[in-house]
Structure formats: C-alpha cells, structure tokens
Amino acid sequence: MKTLLLSAMLAVGSFTTVVYAVDSDAAGTYVKDSVITTKVKAKLAAKHMATLTKIKVDTDAHGAVWLSGIAPSKDASDLAEMITKDTDGVTSVHNKIVVAE
C-alpha cells in the first residue's frame, strides 16, 4: 500500500511540474507579445496622427504583427506599416488596414 501511495504522489508531483513549466512559458510569451504591441502603439501615437492611434495592433508569439482598422489614406496605412516594421522585435507585418473612401 505504501508503494502505491508513493507512486501516486510522484505521478501527481511530476504532472504539477509540467503544468507549471507550460504556464511559465505562456507567461513569457505574453510579456514579449505585449511589449512589442506597446512599442508599436507608442510609435504610432508619437506621429501625432489621431488616425494612426485608432489602428489595432496584434502580435503573436513569434513577433509577427497584424495591423487592422481604418486609415484615411493609403499613405497613412503605409506609414503605419513602415513604423511597425522599424520596431524592435517585429519579425513580420501583416497590414490588414482598410483605406476609407
């Protein structure tokens, strides 16, 4: 009976360790994503163009950034893309910004 109980405790302890490892990786990914997103948003806001601050910025775990929303012109959309590409940590940019007509 003691052997069975000890085996069960070891199995549960091993499982708990795995869960914590997955959680810590997920937390590190989230921090990286949010840092890149914040950097991009800050750079867009620094351009003092209200239209650029309305653009939605999403970043995945690999540094790929998706831009979405509406821009008043193609030039504004292109500027948002250039600013994003020039941000540390960004590996690629997917510009899904719609130009208002």
BARO-687310 format. One line per 4 residues: their letters; for each residue x, y, z of N, C-alpha, C, CB. Coordinates in steps of 0.05 Angstrom, whole numbers. Glycine has a CB too. Layout:
residues N
a) X:Y:Z:X:Y:Z:X:Y:Z:X:Y:Z | ...;
***
This chain:
residues 101
mktl) 16:-24:0:0:0:0:17:25:0:-19:0:24 | 39:25:15:57:48:16:70:53:-11:79:44:37 | 77:32:-26:88:35:-52:68:48:-71:98:8:-63 | 43:39:-70:22:50:-87:18:80:-81:-4:35:-84;
llsa) 17:87:-56:13:115:-48:37:132:-57:9:117:-18 | 61:122:-53:85:137:-61:85:140:-92:110:122:-52 | 78:120:-107:77:122:-136:57:143:-145:70:95:-149 | 34:143:-132:13:163:-139:23:191:-133:-13:157:-123;
mlav) 36:195:-110:46:221:-103:68:231:-123:58:221:-75 | 85:213:-132:105:220:-151:93:228:-178:125:197:-155 | 73:213:-186:59:218:-211:46:245:-210:38:196:-217 | 32:252:-189:19:278:-186:40:300:-185:2:278:-160;
gsft) 62:296:-171:83:316:-169:95:321:-196:104:307:-150 | 99:301:-212:111:304:-239:91:320:-257:117:277:-252 | 66:314:-255:46:328:-271:45:357:-263:18:315:-267 | 46:363:-238:45:391:-229:69:406:-240:45:392:-198;
tvvy) 92:394:-240:116:407:-251:113:414:-281:141:389:-248 | 101:396:-296:96:401:-324:77:424:-328:86:376:-338 | 56:425:-312:37:446:-314:50:473:-309:13:442:-295 | 66:474:-288:80:500:-282:99:508:-305:95:497:-256;
avds) 112:489:-317:130:496:-339:115:507:-362:146:471:-348 | 92:496:-369:76:506:-391:66:534:-384:52:488:-397 | 57:538:-359:47:564:-351:69:586:-353:36:563:-324 | 93:579:-344:115:599:-345:122:606:-374:139:589:-330;
daag) 122:587:-392:128:593:-420:106:611:-431:129:567:-436 | 81:605:-425:59:622:-435:62:650:-424:32:609:-427 | 69:653:-399:72:680:-388:95:695:-402:78:678:-358 | 117:682:-408:139:695:-422:131:704:-450:163:677:-423;
tyvk) 115:687:-463:106:694:-490:88:718:-488:91:670:-502 | 69:719:-469:51:741:-466:65:767:-462:31:736:-443 | 86:767:-445:101:791:-439:115:801:-465:122:786:-417 | 127:783:-480:141:791:-504:121:803:-524:154:766:-517;
dsvi) 98:790:-528:77:800:-546:68:828:-538:54:781:-547 | 62:831:-512:51:857:-503:72:879:-505:41:854:-475 | 98:872:-501:119:892:-503:121:902:-532:146:881:-494 | 120:884:-551:122:892:-580:97:909:-587:124:867:-598;
ttkv) 73:900:-579:49:914:-584:50:942:-573:24:899:-573 | 59:945:-548:61:971:-535:81:989:-550:70:968:-506 | 104:978:-558:124:994:-573:112:1005:-599:149:977:-579 | 98:988:-613:86:996:-639:65:1018:-634:72:972:-654;
kakl) 47:1014:-614:27:1034:-608:39:1061:-600:8:1024:-586 | 61:1060:-584:74:1084:-576:86:1099:-600:96:1078:-555 | 98:1084:-618:110:1097:-642:88:1109:-659:126:1077:-658 | 65:1095:-662:43:1106:-678:32:1131:-665:21:1085:-681;
aakh) 30:1131:-639:20:1155:-624:40:1178:-626:14:1148:-595 | 65:1172:-627:86:1193:-629:84:1209:-655:113:1181:-626 | 72:1198:-675:69:1212:-700:48:1234:-699:63:1192:-722 | 33:1235:-676:13:1256:-672:-9:1255:-693:26:1283:-670;
matl) -14:1232:-704:-36:1229:-723:-57:1213:-709:-26:1215:-750 | -80:1226:-704:-102:1213:-690:-111:1188:-705:-125:1232:-686 | -109:1188:-731:-117:1165:-746:-100:1141:-742:-118:1172:-776 | -74:1145:-736:-56:1122:-731:-61:1110:-703:-27:1131:-734;
tkik) -70:1126:-684:-75:1115:-658:-100:1098:-657:-77:1138:-638 | -117:1099:-677:-141:1083:-679:-136:1056:-692:-163:1097:-693 | -112:1051:-701:-105:1025:-714:-101:1004:-692:-80:1028:-732 | -112:981:-697:-110:958:-678:-84:943:-684:-134:939:-679;
vdtd) -69:937:-663:-43:923:-665:-45:897:-650:-20:941:-655 | -39:874:-663:-38:848:-650:-12:835:-657:-62:830:-659 | 1:823:-637:27:810:-640:25:781:-632:49:825:-625 | 37:763:-647:37:735:-639:64:728:-625:34:716:-664;
ahga) 67:703:-617:90:694:-601:116:696:-616:85:666:-592 | 115:698:-643:140:699:-659:147:727:-668:136:680:-683 | 133:747:-658:139:775:-666:125:784:-691:168:778:-670 | 107:768:-702:91:776:-725:69:795:-716:80:752:-741;
vwls) 66:817:-730:46:837:-722:24:840:-743:60:865:-717 | 0:841:-734:-23:846:-752:-34:873:-746:-45:824:-748 | -36:890:-767:-48:916:-765:-76:915:-777:-31:938:-779 | -96:926:-763:-123:927:-774:-136:953:-766:-139:903:-764;
giap) -159:959:-778:-173:983:-773:-177:999:-799:-158:1000:-752 | -183:1024:-796:-188:1041:-819:-169:1065:-819:-218:1051:-820 | -157:1071:-842:-139:1094:-845:-152:1112:-866:-110:1085:-854 | -147:1138:-863:-159:1157:-882:-147:1157:-910:-157:1185:-871;
skda) -123:1146:-912:-110:1145:-938:-90:1122:-940:-95:1172:-944 | -82:1115:-964:-62:1094:-969:-36:1103:-956:-59:1089:-999 | -29:1128:-957:-4:1138:-945:-4:1133:-915:-1:1168:-951 | -27:1138:-901:-28:1133:-873:-25:1103:-866:-55:1143:-861;
sdla) -37:1086:-883:-34:1057:-879:-5:1049:-883:-53:1042:-898 | 7:1059:-904:35:1052:-910:54:1062:-888:44:1065:-937 | 48:1086:-877:64:1097:-855:62:1079:-830:55:1125:-848 | 38:1070:-824:35:1052:-801:51:1026:-805:5:1046:-796;
emit) 51:1016:-829:66:992:-835:96:996:-833:59:982:-863 | 105:1019:-843:134:1025:-841:143:1028:-812:141:1050:-857 | 127:1042:-796:133:1046:-768:135:1019:-754:112:1065:-755 | 116:1002:-760:115:976:-747:139:959:-755:89:961:-755;
kdtd) 146:959:-780:170:943:-790:195:953:-776:172:945:-820 | 196:979:-769:220:991:-757:221:988:-727:222:1020:-766 | 204:971:-716:203:968:-687:218:943:-678:173:966:-677 | 234:946:-657:250:923:-646:232:900:-639:266:932:-622;
gvts) 240:876:-647:225:851:-640:205:843:-661:210:855:-615 | 198:860:-680:179:854:-701:193:837:-722:166:879:-713 | 181:814:-728:193:796:-749:179:799:-775:193:767:-739 | 153:805:-775:138:809:-800:114:826:-794:130:782:-812;
vhnk) 102:838:-815:79:855:-812:58:846:-832:86:885:-815 | 33:843:-822:10:837:-839:-8:861:-838:-4:810:-829 | -8:876:-859:-24:901:-860:-52:895:-870:-10:922:-877 | -72:894:-852:-100:890:-860:-116:915:-856:-111:867:-842;
ivva) -102:938:-857:-116:964:-853:-132:970:-879:-95:987:-847 | -157:979:-874:-174:986:-896:-173:1016:-900:-204:977:-890 | -170:1025:-925:-169:1053:-931:-197:1064:-935:-151:1058:-956 | -204:1085:-920:-230:1097:-922:-233:1110:-949:-235:1117:-899;
e) -257:1109:-960:-261:1121:-986:-277:1146:-984:-274:1102:-1006;
***
